[in-house]
Amino acid sequence: MREATLRDVARLAGVSPRTVSNVVNGYAPVTEATRAKVEKAIAELDYRPNVVARNLARGRSGQIAVVVPYLDTPYFSELLQGIIPRARAGGYNVLVDQTDGDPEHERELIRRRARGFAFDGLIFSPLGLAQRDLADADPTLPLVVLGERSAAGSFDHVGIDDVAASREATAHLISLGRRRIAAIGDQPYPTGEAAQLRTTGFRQAHLDAALEVDEALVIGTPRFNRADGAGAMRRLLNRSDPPDAVFCYSDLVALGALHAALERGVRVPEDVALIGYDDIEEGRYSNPTISTVSPDKEAIAATAVERLLMRIGLGRGTEGVAGVEVRAAHRLVARESTLGRAAR
């Protein structure tokens, strides 16, 4: 049995093919009575619009791109699980790419040459580019930036308040009576904006509690991963005066730090309390489970897709439209790595 066509729908509804097209695509307003007849005919015939043809008619590919630094980072894979179904619901397929933090690859994606790629808009989490580099983005490219930086141009930014979240994580450790608190993950260079905001929150929590930060306990890492977390933790434990708590800038860093502590026979949280960031699934099943800052990933994914599809709908009108800063909620989740068995 052949598939129903737009003309079949028009014939059954008693309207012109143009009217059916207007109803399906929302090109022009139609009366409620006409819309009801067309929708009834669509349902009876099980008509499915040709999405490819519709996108081509609009000069679009029907695809959006999601570009992240590393696909092996659970935070990004969990975020993609929220982005992909929402993009599909909006009629778009999702292309996924990783940049490995290569600034040239990231720069190529947001410049005018990006029009040569087969996507209509971009959800982008840069690592190799600093805030000032994003000012070079093609103003006609529908663009939503994820992560810890502000919108400064014709793109939107979706993230959480990293300073406040890090302040709360550190304050949680202080509330447990910990006083020699280390931080693992500082990145004091132009592209390390996320880490710098977390260091700021770490420092503010100390100031709130009238405590001094021991600068020797603020440890930098090139990446937020397990290996770097383990290496930094070993350095801290080699000290004659090791910390009694550690704020890790990601859950992967915390998992690495946990491994290093346990291999030395250091008890968590009795000897050293650990808290991470991102609330990845792995941290809920480690032993002990990892206390963490939990960003609302569902809200981040939903907002990113919503803002991108809005900008795609504007077409070239995106140019000159001010960027919007959207901050999703976060919450502190205290588990066994700070509370011990009491968290069960």
C-alpha positions in Angstrom: 0.0 0.0 0.0 1.5 3.3 -1.1 2.1 6.1 1.5 -0.4 9.0 1.6 0.8 12.2 -0.1 0.0 15.8 0.7 -2.4 15.9 -2.2 -4.3 12.9 -0.8 -4.7 14.8 2.5 -5.9 17.9 0.6 -8.4 15.9 -1.4 -9.9 14.2 1.7 -10.0 17.4 3.7 -11.5 19.4 0.8 -8.8 22.1 0.8 -5.9 23.0 -1.4 -2.4 21.4 -1.1 -1.1 24.8 -0.1 -3.5 24.9 2.9 -2.3 21.5 4.0 1.3 22.7 3.7 0.4 25.8 5.8 -1.0 23.6 8.5 1.9 21.1 8.6 4.6 23.7 8.4 3.0 26.6 10.2 3.8 29.0 7.3 0.6 31.0 7.6 -2.5 31.1 9.9 -5.5 29.1 9.1 -8.9 29.0 10.8 -9.5 26.4 13.5 -12.2 24.7 11.5 -9.8 24.3 8.5 -7.0 23.1 10.8 -9.3 20.5 12.4 -10.3 19.1 8.9 -6.7 18.9 7.8 -5.5 17.2 11.0 -8.4 14.8 10.8 -7.4 13.8 7.3 -3.8 13.5 8.3 -4.8 11.1 11.1 -7.1 9.0 8.8 -4.5 8.6 6.1 -1.5 8.3 8.5 0.2 11.0 6.5 3.8 11.6 7.4 5.4 14.8 6.0 8.6 14.4 4.0 11.0 16.1 6.5 14.0 16.0 4.2 12.1 17.8 1.4 10.7 20.3 3.9 14.1 21.1 5.2 15.6 21.4 1.7 12.8 23.8 0.8 13.8 25.9 3.8 17.5 25.8 2.9 18.3 23.6 6.0 19.9 20.2 6.6 17.6 19.1 9.3 20.6 18.4 11.5 22.2 20.1 14.5 25.7 19.4 15.9 26.7 18.8 19.5 30.4 19.3 19.9 32.2 18.5 23.2 35.8 18.1 24.2 35.8 14.4 25.1 33.1 11.8 24.5 34.7 9.5 27.2 33.7 12.1 29.9 30.5 10.7 31.5 29.1 14.2 32.1 28.9 14.9 28.4 27.5 11.4 27.5 24.7 11.9 30.2 24.0 15.4 28.8 23.7 14.0 25.3 21.0 11.6 26.5 18.9 14.6 27.3 19.8 16.6 24.1 19.2 13.9 21.5 15.5 13.0 22.2 14.6 16.7 22.5 16.2 17.5 19.2 14.4 14.6 17.5 11.1 15.9 18.9 11.9 19.2 17.2 12.5 17.4 13.9 16.3 17.4 14.0 18.9 14.6 13.9 22.0 15.2 16.0 25.6 15.0 14.8 28.2 14.5 17.6 31.8 15.5 17.4 34.7 15.8 19.9 37.5 18.3 19.7 40.0 17.0 22.2 40.4 20.6 23.2 42.1 21.4 19.8 41.6 25.2 19.5 41.9 25.2 15.7 39.2 22.6 15.3 37.0 24.5 17.7 37.6 27.8 15.9 36.9 26.3 12.6 33.5 25.1 13.8 32.2 28.6 14.8 33.6 30.7 12.0 31.9 31.4 8.7 33.4 28.3 7.2 31.1 26.3 9.5 28.4 26.9 6.9 30.2 24.3 4.8 29.4 21.7 7.5 26.0 19.8 7.3 24.3 21.3 10.3 21.9 24.1 10.9 23.0 25.0 14.4 25.6 24.1 17.0 25.5 23.2 20.8 29.1 23.7 21.8 31.2 23.1 24.9 34.6 24.6 24.0 37.8 23.7 25.8 40.6 25.0 23.6 39.0 28.5 23.2 38.9 31.2 25.8 36.0 33.6 26.2 37.5 36.2 24.0 37.9 33.7 21.1 34.2 33.1 21.0 33.7 36.7 20.0 35.0 35.6 16.5 32.0 33.3 16.1 29.9 33.8 12.9 27.0 35.9 14.1 24.7 34.2 11.6 25.4 30.7 13.0 22.8 29.6 15.5 25.0 28.8 18.5 24.4 27.8 22.1 27.5 27.5 24.3 27.6 25.2 27.3 29.8 25.4 30.3 31.2 28.1 32.6 31.5 31.3 30.6 29.3 34.2 29.9 27.4 35.0 26.7 29.2 37.8 24.9 27.9 38.1 21.4 25.1 36.7 19.3 25.0 33.3 21.0 23.3 31.9 24.1 25.0 30.4 27.1 23.6 27.7 29.3 25.3 26.5 32.5 25.1 26.7 36.3 26.5 29.2 38.8 29.9 27.5 39.3 31.1 30.0 41.9 28.0 29.4 44.1 28.1 25.6 43.6 31.8 25.4 44.5 31.3 27.6 47.5 28.5 25.3 48.7 30.7 22.2 48.2 33.6 23.7 50.2 31.2 25.0 52.9 29.9 21.4 53.3 33.4 20.2 54.1 33.9 23.0 56.5 30.6 22.3 58.2 31.9 18.8 59.0 34.8 20.3 61.0 37.4 19.9 58.3 40.0 22.7 58.3 42.9 21.6 56.0 40.9 21.5 52.8 42.6 20.9 49.4 41.3 21.6 45.9 42.2 19.5 42.9 41.6 20.8 39.4 42.8 24.4 39.3 43.7 25.6 35.8 45.1 29.2 35.9 45.4 29.8 32.2 43.1 31.6 29.7 41.1 28.5 28.7 40.7 27.3 32.2 37.7 29.4 33.0 35.6 26.6 34.5 38.3 25.7 36.9 39.0 29.3 37.8 35.4 29.8 38.8 35.5 26.8 41.0 38.6 28.0 42.7 36.9 31.3 43.3 34.0 29.5 45.0 36.5 27.5 47.0 38.2 30.6 48.3 34.9 32.4 49.1 33.8 29.5 51.3 37.1 29.9 53.3 36.6 33.6 53.6 33.0 33.0 54.8 34.4 30.8 57.6 37.3 33.1 58.4 39.7 30.4 57.3 42.9 30.9 55.3 43.5 28.9 52.1 46.8 27.0 52.2 48.0 27.7 48.6 50.1 24.5 48.7 46.9 22.5 48.8 45.5 24.1 45.6 46.6 21.5 43.0 46.3 22.1 39.2 45.4 19.4 36.7 45.5 19.5 32.9 42.2 17.6 32.6 39.3 16.7 34.9 39.9 12.9 34.8 40.7 10.0 37.0 44.4 9.8 36.3 45.0 13.5 37.1 42.9 13.1 40.3 44.9 10.2 41.4 48.2 11.8 40.7 47.2 15.0 42.6 46.0 13.0 45.5 49.2 11.1 45.8 51.1 14.4 45.9 48.8 15.6 48.7 49.2 12.4 50.7 53.0 12.6 50.4 53.0 15.8 52.4 53.9 15.7 56.1 50.7 17.6 56.8 48.2 16.1 54.3 44.6 17.6 54.0 41.7 16.3 56.0 39.3 17.1 53.1 39.5 17.6 49.3 37.2 19.5 46.9 37.6 17.8 43.5 36.5 19.8 40.4 34.8 16.8 38.8 33.5 13.4 39.9 36.2 11.8 37.7 38.9 13.7 39.6 37.2 12.6 42.9 37.1 8.9 41.8 40.9 9.1 41.0 41.6 10.7 44.3 39.5 8.0 46.1 41.6 5.3 44.4 44.8 6.9 45.4 43.6 7.3 49.0 42.5 3.7 49.3 45.7 2.3 47.9 47.6 4.1 50.6 45.3 2.8 53.3 43.8 6.2 53.9 40.2 6.0 55.0 37.5 8.0 53.3 35.9 10.0 54.9 37.4 9.2 58.3 40.9 10.4 57.4 40.0 12.6 54.4 36.6 13.6 53.1 36.1 13.9 49.4 33.5 15.8 47.3 33.2 16.0 43.5 31.3 17.8 40.9 28.9 16.7 38.1 26.9 13.9 39.8 27.8 11.3 37.2 26.3 7.8 37.6 29.6 6.2 38.4 29.9 8.2 41.6 26.6 6.8 42.9 28.0 3.2 42.7 31.6 3.7 43.9 32.6 2.5 47.4 32.2 4.8 49.2 29.7 6.7 47.1 30.9 10.2 46.1 29.4 13.4 47.5 29.0 15.9 44.7 27.5 19.0 43.2 24.6 17.9 41.0 23.8 20.2 38.0 20.3 20.0 36.6 21.4 18.2 33.4 17.8 17.7 32.2 17.2 21.5 32.4 20.6 22.2 30.7 19.8 19.9 27.8 16.2 21.1 27.4 17.2 24.8 27.5 20.1 24.3 25.1 17.9 22.6 22.5 15.1 25.1 23.0 17.4 28.1 22.6 19.1 26.6 19.5 15.8 25.8 17.7 14.6 29.3 18.4 17.7 30.7 16.8 17.5 28.4 13.9 13.9 29.6 13.4 15.2 33.2 13.2 17.5 32.3 10.3 19.7 35.2 9.4 17.8 37.3 11.9 20.0 35.7 14.5 22.6 38.3 13.7 22.2 41.3 16.0 20.2 39.3 18.6 21.8 39.6 22.0 23.0 36.5 23.7 21.0 35.1 26.6 22.5 33.8 29.8 20.6 30.9 31.3 21.6 29.4 34.6 20.2 26.0 35.5 19.7 24.9 39.1 22.2 22.8 41.0 22.1 21.0 44.4 24.6 19.5 46.8 24.3 15.8 47.2 26.0 14.5 50.3 27.0 10.8 50.2 29.4 8.4 51.9 32.7 10.1 50.9 31.8 13.0 53.3 29.2 11.6 55.6 30.3 8.0 55.9 27.8 5.3 56.8 25.4 8.0 58.0 24.7 8.8 54.3 23.2 5.4 53.7 
